[in-house]
């Protein structure tokens, strides 16, 4: 499979190194950036408050700055999410991970969910938007519907989880999303991914990007024989 990372560097380039803990300090975010530079991660994902600092520290780097909108529950008013997206763009973010309005979705208010996503996508333009559908609260049919709504309304990625839900991502989540969106959008798997074996299994199932706070451990646990162990050709 051509999309499977073959070494630590390739794997690192698929990871959004994430720190969204509410009690994280400036030193924690400085360390996050240092780790991203050391290991060559695809991006760092941080709260909006810390985007200016991280942007400054990474100003001459190819590492992207990702921030969140409507995080972690998604039931903010659409106007609030739109403003968050506009602010994220002004602060210097490169990508936005927004949380779908899960409550509206579970209530069957699909038009409201679609409008919410579309509004953020328009406000964020030209920044790509990843829509977190929080699969831990959805059954298979709901995952398919949510992924379809996200893509139809401009999402560049469908993201599995916030990491704050009932559980993290699982392989079936990614397979279902991939079957639904095909090549119309990319997939970001996030939530509870802590080592290379897990990350590679998600990528094999269809994930393009891994979101994880354990990025360093994921890279460190990559071994030369791991692809054979996972039966990846």
matplotlib code that plots the C-alpha trace (Angstrom):
import matplotlib.pyplot as plt

x = [0.0, 1.6, 0.1, 1.6, 4.6, 7.8, 9.9, 9.7, 10.0, 7.2, 5.0, 5.8, 4.8, 1.2, 0.8, -0.9, 0.9, -1.8, -2.1, -5.7, -5.6, -7.3, -4.5, -1.6, 0.9, 3.1, 6.0, 3.9, 3.2, 6.9, 7.8, 5.1, 6.7, 10.2, 9.0, 7.3, 10.6, 12.7, 10.5, 9.1, 5.4, 2.9, 1.3, 0.7, -2.9, -3.5, -6.2, -6.8, -5.3, -1.9, -1.9, 0.0, 2.8, 3.0, 2.8, 5.7, 7.8, 7.1, 7.2, 10.0, 8.9, 6.9, 5.0, 1.3, -0.6, -4.0, -6.6, -10.1, -13.6, -16.6, -14.4, -15.1, -18.9, -19.9, -23.2, -22.0, -24.2, -23.2, -22.5, -20.0, -18.3, -18.1, -16.4, -14.1, -13.1, -12.5, -10.4, -8.4, -7.6, -6.5, -4.3, -2.4, -3.8, -3.2, -6.1, -9.3, -10.7, -14.4, -16.8, -20.1, -23.2, -23.6, -26.7, -28.5, -27.4, -28.7, -32.0, -32.4, -31.8, -29.6, -30.2, -28.9, -25.9, -25.2, -25.6, -23.3, -20.5, -21.0, -20.9, -17.6, -16.1, -17.0, -15.7, -12.4, -11.8, -9.1, -8.1, -9.1, -11.7, -11.7, -15.1, -15.1, -18.2, -17.4, -18.0, -18.2, -21.8, -22.9, -23.9, -22.8, -25.7, -25.1, -21.4, -22.2, -24.8, -22.5, -19.6, -21.7, -23.1, -19.6, -18.2, -21.3, -20.8, -17.1, -15.1, -11.7, -11.3, -13.7, -12.2, -13.3, -13.1, -12.2, -10.5, -13.0, -15.9, -17.2, -14.3, -11.5, -11.5, -11.6, -10.7, -14.3, -15.0, -12.3, -13.5, -17.0, -16.0, -13.7, -16.5, -18.7, -16.5, -14.1, -11.7, -14.0, -12.3, -9.4, -9.7, -8.1, -8.2, -7.9, -8.6, -6.6, -3.9, -0.7, 1.7, 3.0, 1.1, -2.2, -1.4, -0.4, -3.6, -5.6, -3.7, -4.1, -7.9, -8.0, -6.8, -4.6, -3.7, -3.3, -4.2, -2.5, -1.1, 1.3, 3.0, 6.5, 5.7, 4.1, 7.3, 9.5, 7.6, 8.1, 10.4, 11.9, 9.8, 6.5, 5.2, 5.7, 4.1, 1.0, 1.0, 1.5, 3.1]
y = [0.0, 3.2, 5.4, 3.5, 5.2, 3.2, 4.8, 7.1, 10.2, 9.3, 8.4, 11.7, 13.6, 12.2, 13.3, 16.4, 16.6, 17.8, 19.6, 20.6, 19.9, 22.8, 23.0, 23.0, 25.9, 28.0, 25.7, 22.7, 24.5, 25.5, 21.8, 20.8, 23.0, 21.7, 18.1, 19.0, 20.4, 17.5, 14.8, 16.5, 16.3, 17.4, 20.0, 21.0, 21.4, 23.9, 26.0, 29.4, 31.3, 29.7, 30.1, 33.4, 31.9, 28.7, 30.7, 32.9, 29.9, 28.1, 31.2, 29.8, 26.2, 24.0, 22.6, 23.7, 25.3, 23.8, 25.1, 24.2, 25.7, 24.7, 22.5, 20.0, 19.6, 21.4, 22.9, 26.5, 28.9, 28.9, 32.6, 31.9, 29.2, 31.6, 34.2, 31.6, 30.6, 34.2, 34.8, 31.6, 32.9, 36.3, 34.7, 32.8, 29.3, 27.1, 24.7, 24.5, 21.4, 22.1, 20.0, 19.2, 20.1, 16.7, 17.6, 19.0, 15.9, 13.5, 15.4, 14.9, 18.6, 17.8, 21.1, 23.0, 20.7, 21.3, 25.1, 25.1, 23.3, 25.3, 28.6, 27.7, 26.5, 29.8, 31.9, 29.9, 30.1, 29.5, 27.5, 23.8, 22.7, 19.3, 18.3, 16.3, 14.1, 12.4, 8.8, 7.8, 9.0, 7.6, 4.3, 3.1, 4.7, 8.0, 7.9, 7.6, 10.4, 12.7, 12.1, 12.7, 16.0, 17.2, 16.5, 17.9, 21.2, 21.7, 19.7, 18.8, 16.2, 14.1, 13.7, 10.9, 12.2, 15.1, 12.9, 14.2, 12.0, 8.7, 6.8, 7.3, 6.3, 2.8, 1.1, 0.5, 4.3, 4.9, 2.1, 3.4, 7.0, 5.8, 3.8, 6.8, 9.6, 7.8, 10.3, 13.3, 14.1, 13.0, 11.4, 12.3, 9.6, 10.9, 9.8, 7.3, 6.6, 6.1, 3.9, 3.2, -0.1, 1.7, 4.6, 2.3, 0.2, 3.4, 4.5, 1.1, 1.4, 4.7, 7.5, 10.2, 12.0, 10.9, 13.3, 12.5, 13.9, 10.9, 11.8, 11.3, 7.8, 6.9, 7.7, 6.1, 2.8, 2.5, -0.5, -1.9, -5.0, -3.4, -3.4, -7.2, -7.6, -5.8, -7.7, -4.5, -5.0]
z = [0.0, -1.2, 1.5, 4.4, 6.2, 5.7, 8.4, 11.4, 9.4, 7.1, 10.1, 11.9, 8.8, 9.1, 12.8, 14.2, 17.5, 19.9, 23.2, 24.2, 27.9, 29.8, 32.4, 29.9, 30.5, 28.3, 29.0, 27.8, 24.5, 24.0, 24.6, 22.0, 19.4, 20.2, 19.8, 16.5, 15.2, 16.5, 15.1, 12.0, 12.8, 10.2, 12.5, 16.1, 17.3, 20.1, 21.6, 20.0, 22.9, 22.2, 18.4, 18.4, 20.5, 18.5, 15.2, 16.4, 17.4, 14.1, 11.8, 9.5, 9.7, 7.4, 10.4, 10.3, 13.1, 13.7, 16.1, 17.2, 16.8, 18.9, 21.0, 22.6, 22.5, 19.3, 20.5, 20.3, 18.3, 14.7, 14.9, 17.7, 15.7, 12.7, 14.8, 16.2, 12.7, 11.7, 14.8, 14.2, 10.7, 12.0, 14.7, 12.0, 12.1, 9.0, 9.6, 11.7, 13.4, 14.2, 16.2, 14.5, 16.5, 17.9, 19.9, 16.8, 14.8, 17.4, 17.4, 13.6, 12.8, 9.8, 8.0, 11.1, 11.2, 7.5, 7.9, 10.9, 9.0, 5.8, 7.7, 9.4, 6.1, 4.4, 7.3, 7.4, 3.7, 2.4, 5.4, 5.3, 7.8, 9.5, 10.9, 14.1, 14.1, 17.5, 16.5, 20.1, 20.2, 16.8, 15.5, 12.0, 10.1, 12.0, 11.2, 7.5, 7.6, 9.6, 7.3, 4.2, 5.6, 6.5, 3.0, 1.2, 3.1, 2.4, 4.9, 3.6, 6.3, 8.4, 11.9, 14.2, 17.7, 20.0, 22.6, 25.2, 24.2, 25.5, 23.8, 21.3, 17.7, 16.5, 13.3, 12.3, 12.5, 9.9, 7.6, 7.7, 7.0, 4.2, 2.6, 2.8, 1.6, -0.7, -2.2, -1.7, 1.6, 3.8, 7.2, 10.5, 13.2, 16.7, 20.3, 22.2, 19.6, 21.5, 19.6, 16.1, 15.7, 16.4, 14.2, 11.3, 11.7, 11.4, 8.3, 6.7, 7.3, 5.5, 7.8, 6.1, 9.3, 13.0, 15.7, 19.0, 22.2, 22.2, 18.9, 20.4, 21.6, 18.3, 16.5, 19.1, 18.9, 15.2, 14.5, 11.4, 11.5, 12.4, 8.8, 8.6, 12.0, 10.7, 7.4, 5.5, 2.1]

ax = plt.figure().add_subplot(projection="3d")
ax.plot(x, y, z, "-o")
ax.set_aspect("equal")
plt.show()
